[in-house]
């Protein structure tokens, strides 16, 4: 009888790529994928453990699957991903109903883990986390027209608030030829948009080749015949070099979109975060990007309530947001994570104060976003179509300015039928709270 497996993957796109590689191994071993827990023999919860909220979501998902196991046909629950790696000793102890727990370095053992569970045996495996496979076939869990392309994993930046280096290990780039082989294979299957991800994409190649290789990689990806858009996520400000800016400009398939996590602008707070830079250097970088890359869209994230953040520090951040008028901003209250240097820093900020400060930044950005949307009126943009809403008889999609699942949508009507995944010109004529509204030209 065929074995059926389901997967819940949480957290970032890098974790999603891990899930897709594991799914391919399971299918190759004869498992059938199902999308409902009550139809599965075994369910994998591929967890996140970056901050407190993500850990809670992971635990809630595990407990929900255990309820299915107790009430239905589900025979086993397998826990993988960052929570499994970070809390290797605690998962079985705290949640004994779990049937298997494997660390990141054991992702290659996913078939063995599922087989063991279905044979009634508990299973665990925790080899070196840096043995985690970065290459391998994937079953895409994104729509067929876009895919995340992981170019590296792990992190060597060691920001004082972040547990990623201890969870996923040091920064490890994939070989250029391996990245290109995967990119070509994805595009041959119909992918039109490749979204480059790593913990720090701008660091790509430094460990393997002794120099930053993202500009060269963009040059080579740009030559792939069926590819139309290349999108950059997680570009650290200190490594956005003139060479990278030139590569974005000369390669017409690279979206003029940069996701650049700044985290703060106070030089004192950034130093405490173990991050370089200050308000002046970040202002200069943004001005350079806007000068050199026509119509560039800059996305960033900030952290409020970091230990020692004074009213003066927060005021500087607030002023910066109002002054620079960035295109896309996310702001989050500091999450105090055990086994990070910042956990033991003095002058911890009350959680409520950190949340209030984050809310203030997001209220400011909401007003800026409203102003930005006005500037898009009566202009035409290429839009990649993500879907059709039969209730409103309209399509929705994204411009080069919008990454999937984190940015805005374009809602538009069309006098002709459009396939999901097509890229079509849309003229913008209106807006609502979060979306632009237009009509296909």
BELBELFEN-V85245 format. One record per pair of residues at least 4 apart in sequence whose ideal C-beta (glycine too) atoms are under 6 Angstrom apart, sorted by the first residue. I is the first residue (numbers start at 1). J is the second residue. D is the distance in Angstrom with one decimal. If there is no record, write none. Layout:
# BELBELFEN-V85245
i: [I:I]
j: [J:J]
d: [D:D]
This chain:
# BELBELFEN-V85245
i: [2:3:3:4:4:4:4:5:5:5:5:6:6:6:6:7:7:8:8:9:9:9:10:10:10:10:11:11:11:13:13:14:14:15:17:17:18:19:20:20:20:21:21:22:22:23:24:24:24:25:25:26:26:27:29:34:34:37:37:38:40:41:42:42:42:43:43:44:44:45:45:45:45:46:46:47:47:47:47:48:48:48:49:49:49:49:50:51:52:58:65:66:66:67:68:68:69:69:75:76:76:77:77:78:78:79:79:79:79:80:80:82:82:83:84:84:85:85:85:85:86:87:88:88:90:91:91:91:99:99:100:100:100:101:102:102:102:102:103:104:104:105:105:105:105:105:106:106:107:107:108:109:109:113:116:116:127:129:130:134:134:135:140:142:142:144:145:145:146:147:147:148:148:149:149:149:150:151:151:151:151:151:152:152:152:153:154:154:154:154:154:155:155:155:155:156:156:158:158:159:159:159:160:160:160:160:161:161:163:163:163:164:164:166:171:171:173:173:173:173:174:174:180:183:183:183:184:186:187:187:187:187:192:193:194:195:196:196:197:200:201:201:202:202:202:202:204:204:205:205:205:206:209:213:214:215:215:215:218:218:218:221:222:222:227:229:230:230:231:231:232:233:234:235:235:235:237:237:237:238:240:245:248:248:255:256:256:256:257:257:258:259:260:261:262:262:263:264:264:265:265:265:265:265:266:266:267:269:269:269:270:270:277:277:279:279:286:288:289:289:290:297:297:298:298:299:300:300:301:302:303:303:304:304:304:304:305:305:305:305:305:306:307:307:307:307:308:309:309:309:314:319:320:321:321:322:325:328:329:331:331:331:332:333:333:333:334:336:338:349:349:365:373:376:376:377:379:380:380:380:381:381:382:382:383:383:383:383:383:384:384:384:385:385:385:385:385:386:386:387:387:388:389:394:394:395:395:396:396:397:398:402:402:403:408:408:409:410:410:411:411:412:412:412:412:413:414:414:418:418:424:425:426:426:427:427:427:428:428:429:430:431]
j: [32:31:41:32:34:40:41:26:31:40:42:34:37:40:43:19:44:45:61:16:19:46:47:48:57:58:15:48:54:148:197:150:197:81:148:150:107:46:138:139:141:136:138:107:110:139:137:138:139:110:111:31:111:31:111:39:40:43:68:72:74:75:76:114:117:65:77:78:80:61:62:65:79:80:81:58:81:82:83:54:58:82:55:82:83:86:54:335:335:83:77:77:97:71:72:74:74:77:118:99:117:98:99:100:113:84:91:98:101:84:102:86:167:87:101:103:103:104:129:167:167:91:103:126:94:95:98:101:117:122:113:117:123:124:106:109:113:125:126:129:132:127:128:129:131:132:125:127:132:133:133:113:125:123:121:123:131:169:169:153:174:178:147:146:147:190:192:421:193:186:191:195:197:183:194:196:197:174:179:196:198:204:173:198:204:172:168:169:170:171:172:164:165:171:199:170:171:165:274:273:274:275:273:274:341:342:340:342:167:337:340:168:199:339:203:207:204:205:207:208:178:179:220:194:221:224:224:191:191:224:226:227:228:229:230:231:201:232:233:236:234:235:214:235:236:239:213:214:209:212:213:212:213:217:244:243:244:247:247:251:254:230:251:253:253:255:253:254:255:257:258:259:259:240:258:260:260:277:285:276:244:292:254:293:400:293:295:296:297:400:298:299:300:301:282:300:303:269:270:279:282:316:317:320:313:316:278:306:309:313:275:277:281:282:316:320:324:292:293:296:296:327:401:326:327:328:326:329:330:331:332:334:333:354:357:358:333:334:349:354:357:334:342:345:347:348:347:313:314:349:357:323:324:361:364:364:368:407:365:358:361:362:358:354:355:358:354:343:343:353:354:369:431:428:436:428:428:425:427:441:399:426:423:425:397:399:410:424:426:397:398:423:395:397:418:420:422:396:397:396:420:395:394:411:413:412:418:409:411:410:402:407:408:407:434:435:435:426:436:435:437:426:438:439:440:439:418:440:422:424:440:441:438:440:438:439:441:436:438:438:437:436]
d: [5.0:5.1:5.4:4.9:4.9:5.0:4.9:5.4:4.6:5.9:5.3:5.2:5.5:3.8:4.4:5.7:4.8:5.0:5.4:5.3:3.8:4.1:5.8:4.5:5.9:5.7:4.2:2.8:6.0:4.2:4.8:5.8:5.5:5.7:5.6:4.6:6.0:4.6:3.8:5.5:5.7:4.6:5.5:5.7:4.4:4.3:4.3:5.4:5.0:5.6:5.6:4.0:6.0:6.0:4.4:4.3:5.1:5.4:4.5:4.9:5.9:5.1:4.4:5.0:5.4:4.9:5.7:4.6:5.8:5.2:5.1:6.0:5.4:4.9:4.3:3.7:3.9:6.0:3.5:4.1:5.7:5.4:5.1:4.1:4.1:4.6:4.9:3.7:4.9:4.6:4.7:5.8:4.5:6.0:5.1:4.5:4.4:5.9:5.9:3.9:3.4:5.4:5.5:4.3:5.4:4.8:5.7:5.5:4.8:5.4:5.5:5.8:5.0:5.9:5.0:5.9:4.6:4.8:5.9:5.3:5.0:5.6:6.0:5.1:5.1:5.9:5.9:4.7:4.4:6.0:4.4:5.1:4.0:4.9:4.0:6.0:5.3:4.8:4.0:4.7:4.3:4.0:5.1:4.8:3.9:5.2:3.8:5.6:5.6:5.9:5.5:5.7:5.2:4.8:4.5:4.0:5.1:4.7:4.1:5.7:5.2:5.4:5.7:5.6:5.5:4.9:4.9:3.2:3.9:5.0:4.8:5.0:5.1:5.8:4.7:5.4:5.4:5.8:5.4:5.6:5.1:5.1:4.4:3.8:5.5:5.6:4.7:4.3:5.1:4.9:5.0:4.8:5.0:5.4:3.9:4.9:4.1:5.4:5.9:5.4:5.2:6.0:5.4:4.6:4.1:4.4:5.8:4.4:5.5:5.0:5.5:5.6:6.0:6.0:5.8:5.8:5.4:5.3:5.4:4.8:5.0:5.2:5.7:6.0:5.8:5.9:5.9:4.2:5.1:5.2:4.4:4.9:4.5:4.1:5.4:4.5:5.4:5.5:5.3:4.9:5.1:5.7:5.9:4.8:5.1:3.6:5.5:4.6:4.7:5.9:2.6:5.7:5.5:5.7:5.9:4.7:5.2:3.7:4.6:5.3:5.6:5.6:3.9:4.9:5.9:5.5:5.1:4.7:4.9:5.8:5.8:4.3:5.9:5.7:5.3:5.0:5.6:5.9:5.6:4.9:5.6:5.1:5.0:5.9:4.1:5.3:5.4:4.7:4.8:5.7:5.6:4.5:5.3:4.8:5.8:4.8:5.1:4.6:5.4:4.2:5.7:5.7:5.4:4.5:4.1:5.2:3.2:5.6:5.8:5.3:4.4:5.5:4.7:5.6:6.0:5.9:5.6:5.9:5.6:5.2:5.9:4.4:4.4:5.2:5.5:3.6:5.8:5.9:4.5:4.6:5.8:5.3:5.8:5.3:3.8:4.6:5.0:4.3:4.0:2.2:5.9:4.8:5.8:3.8:5.3:5.1:4.3:4.7:5.9:5.9:5.4:5.9:5.8:5.8:5.2:5.9:5.1:5.8:4.3:4.6:4.0:5.3:6.0:3.8:4.6:4.8:5.3:5.7:5.5:5.4:5.0:6.0:4.5:4.9:5.8:5.9:5.7:5.2:4.7:5.9:4.4:6.0:5.3:5.9:4.3:5.6:5.0:5.9:4.5:5.2:5.5:5.0:5.5:4.3:5.5:5.4:5.1:5.7:4.7:5.6:5.9:5.3:5.5:5.4:5.2:5.6:5.9:4.9:5.0:5.5:3.8:3.7:5.3:5.1:5.7:5.9:4.7:5.9:5.0:5.0:5.3:4.7:4.3:5.6:5.8:5.3:5.5:3.7:5.3:5.9:5.3:4.4:4.3:5.5:5.3:5.7:5.4:5.0:4.3:5.9:4.0:5.3]
